[in-house]
Amino acid sequence: MPMRFATAIAKWLEDRTGLGAALTPILGHTVPRRTASFWYVFGSSTLALFALQVATGVCLALVYVPSADQAYQSLVYLNHGAHLGWFLRAAHFWGSNAMVLVLVVHMLQVFLFGAYKYPRELTWICGVFLLLCTLGMAFTGQVLRWDQDAYWGLGIGASIASRAPGIGPGLVHVLLGGPIIGGRTLSRFFTVHVFLVPALLMALLGLHLWLVLRLGVNEWPMPGRLVDRETYRKRYEEEVQRDGVPFFPLAARKDMIAMAAVVLAVLVCAALFGPHGPRGFPDPTVIDTAPRPDFFFLWLFALFALLPAWTETFILLVGPVVAIGFLVALPFLSGAGEKSWLRRPGSVLAALLILLAIGTLTGLGTTSPWSPLMDGWSATPVPPIYVKGRSALELRGALVLQFKQCRNCHSLGGEGGLRGPALDGVASRLTRDQLIRQVLQGGGNMPAYGKNLSPAEVTALVAFMQTLHPVDEPVARTAAGPLLGPR
């Protein structure tokens, strides 16, 4: 009786949707016999991990509050208050790591098997952009942790973006939703992480799967069987008709085993190691911090820790463009000829060297200190007009203003943040005592810096700020006191 009822429902749905008739050609399409192998399961494993990310991400979004003052507390609640919230966060975190890793392995297998060659150039290019979107998901997800690492890691990202010739300042505004890291920044990254990038990933995945079905699964690369643009398609179709097997169930069985294995591995890691962070409430007054990225960016972190500081800007702006350009151009530079990795020693050696370099740098990235250059964003030098003719104490105060990154929130000479009031003319508005009190105790939107500045630094900073007033206006004075020094 239950089986008869289920069959009737299935028939009713099929009559109205035709879903089974649409899926049958896809599940039954023929693939080369030797591709029904565990060497070809990395693409479907990545798809399974993406589905896991969507499922856990939807659940997290029901609790996560994308606001600067509540995001951290919502993560703490997930970790310690919500039932199994910690496991949900852990599964999402480890799933992100696994998705990046498996996708890289998939692209490496495609490269070594020559599957980027004719006629699958567009399939490869689509895969390159899938990798970029996956890394974008990983980066924006790290920002949503909204802890000390996320705050200052984003500051470094803004510093990098600001160095782009011509478009740097505009790019920072697009990235942060303004000149500084604030509430708009988190809302913007939440939108990108939850809506924009997943939509791009789904569109690219649809195109990628269509191309695989349209052009066929790459055959097992046999040494000596060269790719020729004039004869390859006909030869491939003849081989599939002669010795092919249906995708379901033979090849699909191995895909399902691999998909279950990677999802189970993620869940085991989540149960054993738990979630990552958050590590400390994001505090702009704590500038002596060393933000460290998640494992997929650790190799880049270590690279900058080991190279001279002057190489930073060049590598950050030129390196990604060259790398992405090469990956996109690869099927056009080497779209024909030998596929087998046994006959392509140069390709194998290049892949091994890249893996060795990235693996070594990733290991070093767990311990290497890095003091990234921040002068492209918030530690820009004080304009010369404000330091000309100043005393040694006042010049030291200008350096404190610069290196403590006060211009994250305050502008000077029209450049800097907009969260706090402009420092031009501050000496006309506040007396010396008021300036000291504001620096030490904070007030309004300004945090207290009493624990982050030495008395000598406070004295120098206030001395410099007392010089910031129009020429025709005196410095502020108390109601019963004299002017606080001529200027």
VEXDOSE-319990 format. One line per 4 residues: number of its first residue (from 1); their letters; for each residue z, x, y of C-alpha. Coordinates in steps of 0.1 Angstrom, whole numbers, plus 5000, padded with zeros to 4 digits. Example, Ala and Ser with C-alpha at 12.3 -4.5 7.8 and 13.67 -1.06 7.14 Angstrom:
# VEXDOSE-319990
1 = AS = 5078/5123/4955 ~ 5071/5137/4989;
# end
This chain:
# VEXDOSE-319990
1 = MPMR = 5000/5000/5000 ~ 5009/5027/5026 ~ 4977/5047/5017 ~ 4956/5016/5020;
5 = FATA = 4971/5008/5054 ~ 4966/5044/5067 ~ 4930/5043/5054 ~ 4923/5011/5073;
9 = IAKW = 4937/5025/5105 ~ 4916/5057/5101 ~ 4885/5036/5095 ~ 4893/5014/5126;
13 = LEDR = 4897/5045/5148 ~ 4865/5061/5134 ~ 4845/5029/5140 ~ 4855/5029/5176;
17 = TGLG = 4857/5066/5185 ~ 4833/5083/5161 ~ 4856/5113/5163 ~ 4852/5122/5126;
21 = AALT = 4814/5121/5129 ~ 4816/5144/5159 ~ 4840/5169/5143 ~ 4822/5171/5109;
25 = PILG = 4793/5193/5120 ~ 4818/5216/5138 ~ 4841/5220/5108 ~ 4813/5223/5084;
29 = HTVP = 4791/5247/5103 ~ 4780/5277/5083 ~ 4793/5312/5089 ~ 4783/5345/5073;
33 = RRTA = 4803/5349/5040 ~ 4820/5381/5049 ~ 4833/5367/5082 ~ 4857/5345/5062;
37 = SFWY = 4882/5373/5066 ~ 4915/5381/5082 ~ 4896/5405/5105 ~ 4882/5374/5123;
41 = VFGS = 4914/5354/5129 ~ 4926/5369/5162 ~ 4907/5344/5183 ~ 4921/5314/5166;
45 = STLA = 4956/5330/5167 ~ 4953/5334/5205 ~ 4943/5297/5207 ~ 4974/5287/5187;
49 = LFAL = 4996/5308/5211 ~ 4980/5292/5241 ~ 4988/5258/5226 ~ 5024/5269/5221;
53 = QVAT = 5026/5281/5258 ~ 5013/5247/5270 ~ 5038/5228/5249 ~ 5068/5249/5259;
57 = GVCL = 5056/5251/5295 ~ 5055/5213/5298 ~ 5091/5211/5285 ~ 5103/5238/5309;
61 = ALVY = 5085/5221/5339 ~ 5106/5190/5333 ~ 5138/5210/5342 ~ 5126/5239/5364;
65 = VPSA = 5129/5233/5402 ~ 5102/5253/5421 ~ 5123/5258/5452 ~ 5137/5291/5466;
69 = DQAY = 5173/5278/5466 ~ 5173/5260/5432 ~ 5149/5279/5409 ~ 5174/5305/5398;
73 = QSLV = 5201/5278/5391 ~ 5176/5258/5371 ~ 5170/5288/5349 ~ 5207/5295/5345;
77 = YLNH = 5211/5258/5335 ~ 5183/5262/5309 ~ 5200/5293/5295 ~ 5236/5279/5293;
81 = GAHL = 5236/5242/5300 ~ 5206/5224/5285 ~ 5206/5218/5247 ~ 5184/5245/5232;
85 = GWFL = 5171/5254/5267 ~ 5176/5291/5260 ~ 5154/5288/5229 ~ 5127/5270/5248;
89 = RAAH = 5127/5297/5275 ~ 5127/5324/5248 ~ 5098/5308/5229 ~ 5078/5307/5262;
93 = FWGS = 5086/5343/5271 ~ 5078/5358/5236 ~ 5048/5335/5233 ~ 5034/5350/5266;
97 = NAMV = 5039/5385/5253 ~ 5023/5377/5220 ~ 4993/5359/5236 ~ 4985/5390/5257;
101 = LVLV = 4989/5413/5227 ~ 4968/5392/5203 ~ 4941/5387/5229 ~ 4939/5424/5235;
105 = VHML = 4936/5430/5197 ~ 4909/5403/5195 ~ 4889/5420/5222 ~ 4893/5454/5206;
109 = QVFL = 4881/5440/5173 ~ 4851/5424/5191 ~ 4843/5458/5207 ~ 4846/5478/5175;
113 = FGAY = 4825/5452/5155 ~ 4798/5453/5182 ~ 4801/5415/5188 ~ 4795/5419/5225;
117 = KYPR = 4758/5429/5218 ~ 4728/5406/5220 ~ 4728/5376/5220 ~ 4766/5373/5226;
121 = ELTW = 4768/5389/5261 ~ 4780/5358/5278 ~ 4806/5352/5250 ~ 4820/5387/5258;
125 = ICGV = 4820/5381/5295 ~ 4838/5348/5290 ~ 4864/5367/5269 ~ 4869/5393/5297;
129 = FLLL = 4878/5365/5322 ~ 4900/5349/5296 ~ 4919/5381/5294 ~ 4922/5382/5332;
133 = CTLG = 4935/5346/5333 ~ 4960/5354/5306 ~ 4973/5384/5326 ~ 4974/5361/5357;
137 = MAFT = 4995/5336/5337 ~ 5018/5364/5326 ~ 5023/5377/5362 ~ 5028/5343/5378;
141 = GQVL = 5053/5334/5350 ~ 5073/5365/5357 ~ 5075/5355/5394 ~ 5088/5321/5385;
145 = RWDQ = 5119/5337/5370 ~ 5128/5342/5407 ~ 5154/5369/5401 ~ 5158/5403/5417;
149 = DAYW = 5130/5418/5396 ~ 5106/5389/5405 ~ 5114/5391/5442 ~ 5108/5428/5447;
153 = GLGI = 5080/5429/5421 ~ 5063/5403/5443 ~ 5070/5424/5473 ~ 5052/5453/5456;
157 = GASI = 5023/5430/5448 ~ 5021/5419/5485 ~ 5022/5456/5495 ~ 4992/5462/5472;
161 = ASRA = 4973/5432/5485 ~ 4979/5442/5521 ~ 4960/5475/5516 ~ 4927/5458/5509;
165 = PGIG = 4904/5469/5537 ~ 4897/5441/5562 ~ 4911/5412/5541 ~ 4946/5427/5534;
169 = PGLV = 4967/5406/5559 ~ 4949/5374/5550 ~ 4953/5381/5513 ~ 4990/5385/5518;
173 = HVLL = 4992/5351/5535 ~ 4972/5335/5507 ~ 4995/5352/5481 ~ 5028/5344/5497;
177 = GGPI = 5020/5312/5516 ~ 5030/5330/5548 ~ 5039/5364/5561 ~ 5071/5367/5540;
181 = IGGR = 5084/5357/5506 ~ 5100/5323/5508 ~ 5100/5287/5495 ~ 5062/5283/5500;
185 = TLSR = 5057/5314/5479 ~ 5075/5300/5449 ~ 5057/5266/5452 ~ 5024/5284/5454;
189 = FFTV = 5030/5305/5423 ~ 5043/5274/5404 ~ 5011/5255/5412 ~ 4990/5285/5402;
193 = HVFL = 5009/5290/5370 ~ 5012/5254/5359 ~ 4979/5239/5371 ~ 4953/5263/5384;
197 = VPAL = 4953/5291/5358 ~ 4957/5268/5327 ~ 4928/5247/5340 ~ 4907/5278/5342;
201 = LMAL = 4918/5289/5308 ~ 4909/5256/5292 ~ 4875/5256/5309 ~ 4868/5291/5297;
205 = LGLH = 4881/5284/5262 ~ 4858/5254/5260 ~ 4828/5275/5271 ~ 4839/5303/5247;
209 = LWLV = 4841/5280/5217 ~ 4808/5264/5225 ~ 4791/5298/5227 ~ 4806/5308/5193;
213 = LRLG = 4792/5276/5178 ~ 4759/5279/5196 ~ 4753/5315/5187 ~ 4772/5318/5155;
217 = VNEW = 4801/5340/5144 ~ 4792/5377/5146 ~ 4782/5390/5111 ~ 4800/5418/5094;
221 = PMPG = 4787/5450/5110 ~ 4767/5469/5083 ~ 4759/5506/5090 ~ 4722/5510/5097;
225 = RLVD = 4715/5474/5106 ~ 4704/5477/5142 ~ 4704/5449/5168 ~ 4669/5442/5180;
229 = RETY = 4664/5416/5207 ~ 4631/5404/5192 ~ 4641/5400/5155 ~ 4679/5396/5155;
233 = RKRY = 4682/5358/5159 ~ 4657/5351/5131 ~ 4673/5376/5108 ~ 4708/5362/5115;
237 = EEEV = 4698/5326/5108 ~ 4681/5336/5075 ~ 4712/5355/5064 ~ 4734/5325/5072;
241 = QRDG = 4712/5301/5053 ~ 4709/5324/5023 ~ 4745/5336/5020 ~ 4766/5315/5044;
245 = VPFF = 4797/5294/5037 ~ 4811/5263/5055 ~ 4837/5272/5081 ~ 4860/5246/5065;
249 = PLAA = 4879/5252/5043 ~ 4872/5288/5033 ~ 4873/5305/5068 ~ 4895/5279/5083;
253 = RKDM = 4922/5285/5057 ~ 4926/5321/5068 ~ 4926/5310/5105 ~ 4954/5285/5098;
257 = IAMA = 4975/5311/5079 ~ 4972/5335/5109 ~ 4979/5308/5134 ~ 5011/5298/5115;
261 = AVVL = 5021/5334/5112 ~ 5019/5343/5149 ~ 5037/5311/5159 ~ 5064/5317/5134;
265 = AVLV = 5068/5353/5146 ~ 5072/5341/5182 ~ 5099/5316/5171 ~ 5117/5342/5151;
269 = CAAL = 5117/5366/5181 ~ 5129/5338/5203 ~ 5158/5330/5180 ~ 5168/5367/5175;
273 = FGPH = 5163/5381/5210 ~ 5167/5351/5232 ~ 5151/5346/5267 ~ 5144/5372/5293;
277 = GPRG = 5165/5370/5325 ~ 5170/5358/5351 ~ 5186/5391/5363 ~ 5205/5385/5395;
281 = FPDP = 5199/5361/5423 ~ 5170/5372/5445 ~ 5187/5389/5475 ~ 5165/5405/5503;
285 = TVID = 5195/5425/5514 ~ 5196/5445/5481 ~ 5168/5469/5488 ~ 5180/5497/5465;
289 = TAPR = 5165/5480/5434 ~ 5140/5491/5407 ~ 5119/5461/5396 ~ 5104/5466/5362;
293 = PDFF = 5076/5444/5349 ~ 5072/5429/5315 ~ 5057/5450/5287 ~ 5020/5442/5294;
297 = FLWL = 5023/5459/5329 ~ 5047/5487/5319 ~ 5019/5512/5314 ~ 5007/5507/5349;
301 = FALF = 5043/5510/5362 ~ 5047/5543/5344 ~ 5013/5555/5356 ~ 5024/5552/5392;
305 = ALLP = 5058/5567/5384 ~ 5041/5599/5371 ~ 5012/5603/5395 ~ 5016/5615/5431;
309 = AWTE = 5024/5588/5456 ~ 4991/5593/5476 ~ 4971/5581/5446 ~ 4987/5547/5446;
313 = TFIL = 4964/5529/5470 ~ 4932/5543/5456 ~ 4941/5535/5420 ~ 4954/5500/5428;
317 = LVGP = 4924/5490/5448 ~ 4896/5508/5430 ~ 4908/5510/5394 ~ 4908/5473/5386;
321 = VVAI = 4874/5468/5402 ~ 4859/5496/5382 ~ 4875/5485/5349 ~ 4865/5449/5353;
325 = GFLV = 4830/5459/5364 ~ 4826/5481/5333 ~ 4838/5454/5309 ~ 4814/5429/5324;
329 = ALPF = 4785/5453/5324 ~ 4792/5466/5288 ~ 4769/5442/5269 ~ 4740/5450/5293;
333 = LSGA = 4746/5488/5291 ~ 4748/5487/5253 ~ 4734/5454/5242 ~ 4712/5466/5213;
337 = GEKS = 4714/5492/5185 ~ 4741/5500/5160 ~ 4770/5476/5156 ~ 4791/5493/5129;
341 = WLRR = 4820/5513/5142 ~ 4813/5538/5114 ~ 4781/5548/5133 ~ 4797/5546/5168;
345 = PGSV = 4822/5575/5169 ~ 4821/5576/5207 ~ 4832/5540/5210 ~ 4859/5545/5183;
349 = LAAL = 4872/5577/5201 ~ 4873/5559/5235 ~ 4892/5530/5220 ~ 4917/5553/5204;
353 = LILL = 4922/5573/5235 ~ 4928/5542/5256 ~ 4952/5528/5231 ~ 4971/5561/5229;
357 = AIGT = 4973/5564/5267 ~ 4985/5528/5272 ~ 5009/5530/5243 ~ 5024/5563/5256;
361 = LTGL = 5026/5550/5292 ~ 5042/5518/5280 ~ 5069/5538/5262 ~ 5075/5559/5293;
365 = GTTS = 5075/5528/5315 ~ 5108/5517/5299 ~ 5126/5547/5316 ~ 5104/5561/5343;
369 = PWSP = 5117/5555/5378 ~ 5091/5544/5405 ~ 5096/5541/5442 ~ 5064/5523/5452;
373 = LMDG = 5050/5527/5487 ~ 5060/5497/5507 ~ 5044/5508/5540 ~ 5014/5485/5535;
377 = WSAT = 5035/5454/5539 ~ 5070/5454/5554 ~ 5080/5491/5561 ~ 5053/5497/5586;
381 = PVPP = 5062/5522/5613 ~ 5076/5509/5646 ~ 5048/5508/5672 ~ 5048/5539/5693;
385 = IYVK = 5054/5520/5725 ~ 5089/5511/5713 ~ 5100/5546/5705 ~ 5085/5565/5735;
389 = GRSA = 5112/5582/5755 ~ 5140/5571/5733 ~ 5172/5591/5725 ~ 5178/5606/5691;
393 = LELR = 5203/5578/5683 ~ 5177/5551/5692 ~ 5150/5568/5673 ~ 5172/5568/5642;
397 = GALV = 5178/5531/5647 ~ 5140/5526/5647 ~ 5139/5543/5614 ~ 5166/5521/5600;
401 = LQFK = 5146/5491/5612 ~ 5116/5504/5594 ~ 5131/5516/5561 ~ 5155/5487/5557;
405 = QCRN = 5124/5464/5559 ~ 5138/5442/5587 ~ 5102/5432/5595 ~ 5101/5412/5563;
409 = CHSL = 5117/5385/5585 ~ 5113/5397/5621 ~ 5082/5405/5640 ~ 5079/5434/5665;
413 = GGEG = 5048/5438/5686 ~ 5032/5407/5670 ~ 5034/5421/5635 ~ 5060/5411/5608;
417 = GLRG = 5077/5381/5593 ~ 5082/5347/5610 ~ 5114/5337/5592 ~ 5137/5351/5619;
421 = PALD = 5131/5354/5657 ~ 5109/5381/5671 ~ 5127/5413/5680 ~ 5107/5417/5713;
425 = GVAS = 5133/5409/5740 ~ 5162/5406/5716 ~ 5184/5427/5740 ~ 5179/5401/5767;
429 = RLTR = 5193/5374/5744 ~ 5222/5391/5726 ~ 5249/5415/5738 ~ 5258/5446/5720;
433 = DQLI = 5287/5429/5703 ~ 5266/5399/5693 ~ 5240/5422/5678 ~ 5266/5440/5658;
437 = RQVL = 5281/5407/5646 ~ 5247/5393/5636 ~ 5238/5424/5616 ~ 5272/5427/5599;
441 = QGGG = 5280/5390/5593 ~ 5245/5373/5594 ~ 5241/5338/5606 ~ 5214/5311/5605;
445 = NMPA = 5187/5322/5581 ~ 5198/5358/5583 ~ 5219/5373/5554 ~ 5249/5396/5561;
449 = YGKN = 5241/5433/5559 ~ 5276/5445/5563 ~ 5277/5459/5528 ~ 5242/5473/5529;
453 = LSPA = 5244/5495/5560 ~ 5267/5523/5569 ~ 5286/5522/5602 ~ 5263/5550/5615;
457 = EVTA = 5232/5530/5606 ~ 5246/5499/5623 ~ 5253/5519/5654 ~ 5218/5534/5655;
461 = LVAF = 5201/5501/5647 ~ 5220/5483/5675 ~ 5213/5511/5699 ~ 5176/5508/5693;
465 = MQTL = 5176/5470/5695 ~ 5193/5473/5729 ~ 5161/5489/5742 ~ 5140/5459/5732;
469 = HPVD = 5137/5439/5764 ~ 5110/5434/5791 ~ 5109/5460/5818 ~ 5118/5435/5845;
473 = EPVA = 5148/5420/5826 ~ 5182/5436/5821 ~ 5200/5437/5788 ~ 5223/5408/5780;
477 = RTAA = 5259/5411/5792 ~ 5291/5392/5786 ~ 5302/5367/5813 ~ 5330/5391/5826;
481 = GPLL = 5314/5424/5818 ~ 5289/5448/5834 ~ 5254/5454/5822 ~ 5253/5472/5789;
485 = GPR = 5236/5503/5800 ~ 5206/5508/5823 ~ 5170/5506/5809;
# end
